[in-house]
Amino acid sequence: MLRHSSAHLLAEAVRRLYPGVKIAIGPSIENGFYYDFEFPEPIRDEDLPRIEEEIRRELDEGRQWTREEVSAEEARERFEAENEPYKVELVGTAEGPISFYTQGDFTDLCRGPHLQDSRPIKAIKLTGLAGAYWRGDEKNTQLTRIYGTAFYSQADLDAYLERIEEAKRRDHRRLGQQLDLFHFDEHSPGSPFWHPKGMVIWNQLEDLRRRENVARGYNEVRTPLIYDKALWVTSGHWEKFRENMFLIPIDDEHVYGIKPMNCPGHMLLYGSALRSYRDLPLRYAEAAPLHRNELAGALHGLTRVRYVTQDDAHIFCTRDQIAAELDGCVAYLRYLYGLFGLEARAEFSTRPDDKLGTDEEWDFSEGELAAALERNTIPYEVGEGEGSFYGPKIDLHVTDVLGRSWQLGTIQLDRQMPARFGLTYVGADNAEHPVFVIHRALYGSFERFIAILIEHYAGAFPVWLAPVQLRVIPVGQDHREAVHALKEKLEGLRVDLDERDETVGKRIRDAEVEKIPYVVVYGDKESDDSLAVRKRGGEQITLSLEALRAEISEVVSIS
C-alpha cells in the first residue's frame, strides 16, 4: 500500500509539472513501483530529481486518500473530458465496481487499497526510466515508465540503494566486458558472442553436465535444428508458441521452424523404434542451440536472449517409474546447485486455461509433482494456471548473495506430447501402454546460468571455474625464460603470462581487476622452491612449485 500510494504521488507530481501528459497505469512491484506516461516531449534521467522534489513537496503538504465508486459511464465521461485515453480504455475493460482514489487535486482510476494518508511515507526515491509499450504490445504506443521505491524510514531506503549500487557493480553485462567473457552485436540481437575466456566457463559447466549425466544414466543425443510445420502442429507448438518461433518459408506450401526447444525432436527419437518396458526409463540429454523470437524490448544481456542453450533432458518412463525419476531429478538439482552455494525453492505451476488433455490427466500429473515436492521437503509456492500447455511443472528458484531470486531450472511431467506423437511401450503383458515424459533442465540455460553466476560471484569465480587460474608476472626481461619454464611445469592448470612492458604494480592491479585467483610475481629471488604468490583478495604467501600446484589442484576439484 505504501508503494502503491507513492505511485499515485508520482502521477500527481508529473501532471503538475508536465501539462498535457497522459497517464496510464502505476502499480506497486517487488521492491518498488512504477507509473507509465505519455509525455508531450521526451524526458531524461536528469529530470527525475525535479519530479522527486515535487513529490517531497506533496509529502510536506500532506495527502489523504479518499475512495468513491462511480458508474462506468461516469468514469468514461470524466476521463474523456480530461483527455486521458488510456484511462478511458481501462474503464472499458474493467470488471466489477469502478473506483476512484483522490489525493490533493489528483483523482485516479484504481482498485486500491491505499494508505489513509501520506505520513507513513518517510523516504522515497525515483530510480530510473524505461520504455514500455502500452499493454505490453509493441504495436501500441511506447510510453515512458518511471520507476521508484518508497520506505517507512530513510535508513531502509539507504540500505536498499546500497544493494542497488552493489547490483550495478555486479551487473553481468559490465563484468562480461571487463573480464573479456562475451559481447553482443547489433547484427544478431540477443545472441551472445562468446570469447575464449567465456568459453572456459561454458566448457567447465558442459563438462560437469556431461559427467553427471553419464553417472546418472542419461544418454547424450543430437537432433536437428529445423523441422517442418507438421512437427510443430503435432507437438502443439504451432498453436501455442508460433509467435515466439523463427519461421523459414520455403514456398507457398512449405514452412519450416527453427526449434525453440528440444522436446519434439526427442519425441521423434523415441518413436524411431519399438520400445519395451525393459528399455525404460530412457533418459535423453541434449544441450542444443535453440532460438526464440523474443521482443527486442525484452532482451536483457544473457538473462533474456534469442539464442538460448538449455541443458535439456527428457525421461521416458512408465507410470510406476515416475516417482523414482522425479526423486532422481531433485537429487541432481540439489547436488548441482550445492556446488555453487545456491539454495533452491520451488514454484509449483498448475494447469493453464489453454491446457491440452483432460482434468483427470492433469489431476494425476499435478498429484505426482506435488508428492515429489513433499517427499523431498522442498518449500514451494503454487502458481495457479502457470503450467505449460502440455503439463504441470516445478520451476526452481535460487537466491544469490544479494538476496535476489532467480528462476533457473524446471521439472515437468507430460502425458500430452507423447500421446500426440502416438508414443507407447510394450509391457510385460505384450500390450501397448502410454509412456510418460519428464522434461528436465537444471541450469535452465547456459546463458542465464552464467549471467547469474557472474553476478553471484561478482566475477570472482571459484578456482575450478575461473577462466585463468594462475597468472605469472616476470619482473624483468631476464625472467621471461624462467616463467615460460614454470608455465610448462604447471601443465593441466589454466595459466597465462603477463609479459607486457608495464610496471609490475600495474600488471598486478590488472590481475586484480580481472579477479584472477592466484598471481606469481617472478623475480631474482624466485625459484621452484620459493615462489611469491598473491591470492585474490591481497593475501601474500610463499610456496614451492609443488605446494602451489597441490593447493590449486585441491581447490579446483569438484565432486
ABEGO torsion letter per residue (X at the ends): XAAAAAAAAAAAAAAAABBGBBBBBBBBBBGEBBBBBBBABBBBAAAAAAAAAAAAAAAAAEBBBBBBBBBAAAAAAAAAAAGBAAAAAAAAABBEBBBBBBBEABBBBBAOBBBABAAABABBBBAEBBBBBBGGBAABBBBBBBBBBBBABAAAAAAAAAAAAAAAAABAAAAAAAAGABBBBAABBGBBBBBAAAAAAAAAAAAAAAAAAAAAGBBBBBBBABBBAAAAAAAGAAAAAAAABBBBBABAABBBBBBABAAAAAAAAAAABBBBAAAOBBBBBBBBBBBBBBBAAABBEAABBABBBBBBBBBBBBAAAAAAAAAAAAAAAAAAAAAAGBBBBBBBBBBBAABBEBAAAAAAAAAAAAAAAAAAGBBBBBBBGABBAAEBBBBBBBBBAAGBBBBBBBBBBBAAAAAAAGBBBBBAAGBBBBBBBBBBBAAGBAAAAAAAAAAAAGGBBBAAABABABBBBBABAAAAAAAAAAAAAABGBBBBBBABBBBAAAAAAAAAAAGBABBBBBBAABBAABBBBBBBGGBBBBBBAAAAAAAAAAAABBX
